[in-house]
Amino acid sequence: MMFHLDALAGLARAHVADARRHLRSDAGYTTETIVVTALLATLALAVVGIIVGKVLTKANGIDLGG
């Protein structure tokens, strides 16, 4: 589970680093676009974390009769 969150966090960091490079080179991205993209990525990570937590809670609640 943590691997998935680590991978998503790595992707988010890479996206932010890429956005910063584009911001410095003035490739046409506005600050507003970068901020909105960062917020959407953050919200997506939060949603994935919530879903993973709920799925794991349900999976751990399954009685396997052992």
C-alpha positions in Angstrom: 0.0 0.0 0.0 2.7 2.5 1.0 4.5 1.7 -2.3 1.5 3.1 -4.2 1.4 6.2 -2.1 5.2 6.7 -2.5 4.9 6.2 -6.2 2.1 8.8 -6.4 4.1 11.2 -4.3 7.0 10.7 -6.6 4.9 11.5 -9.6 3.6 14.6 -7.9 7.1 15.8 -7.1 8.2 15.2 -10.6 5.2 17.1 -11.9 5.9 20.0 -9.7 9.6 20.0 -10.7 8.6 19.9 -14.3 6.2 22.8 -13.8 8.9 24.8 -12.1 11.3 24.2 -15.1 8.6 25.4 -17.4 7.8 28.4 -15.3 11.5 29.4 -15.4 11.6 29.0 -19.1 8.3 30.8 -19.6 6.9 28.1 -21.8 3.5 29.7 -21.8 2.2 28.3 -18.5 0.6 30.9 -16.2 1.0 30.9 -12.5 -2.7 30.3 -12.1 -2.5 27.1 -14.3 0.4 25.8 -12.3 -1.4 26.4 -9.0 -4.6 24.8 -10.2 -2.7 21.8 -11.4 -0.9 21.4 -8.1 -4.1 21.7 -6.2 -5.8 19.1 -8.4 -2.8 16.7 -8.0 -3.0 17.2 -4.2 -6.7 16.5 -4.1 -6.2 13.4 -6.2 -3.6 12.1 -3.8 -5.9 12.8 -0.9 -8.8 10.9 -2.6 -6.5 7.9 -3.4 -5.4 7.8 0.3 -9.0 7.9 1.5 -10.0 5.1 -0.9 -7.0 2.9 0.0 -7.8 3.4 3.7 -11.4 2.4 3.2 -10.6 -0.6 1.1 -8.0 -1.9 3.6 -10.4 -1.4 6.5 -13.0 -3.5 4.6 -10.4 -6.1 3.6 -9.1 -6.4 7.2 -12.7 -6.9 8.4 -13.3 -10.0 6.4 -13.5 -13.1 8.5 -11.5 -15.9 6.9 -12.7 -18.4 9.5 -9.2 -18.9 10.9 
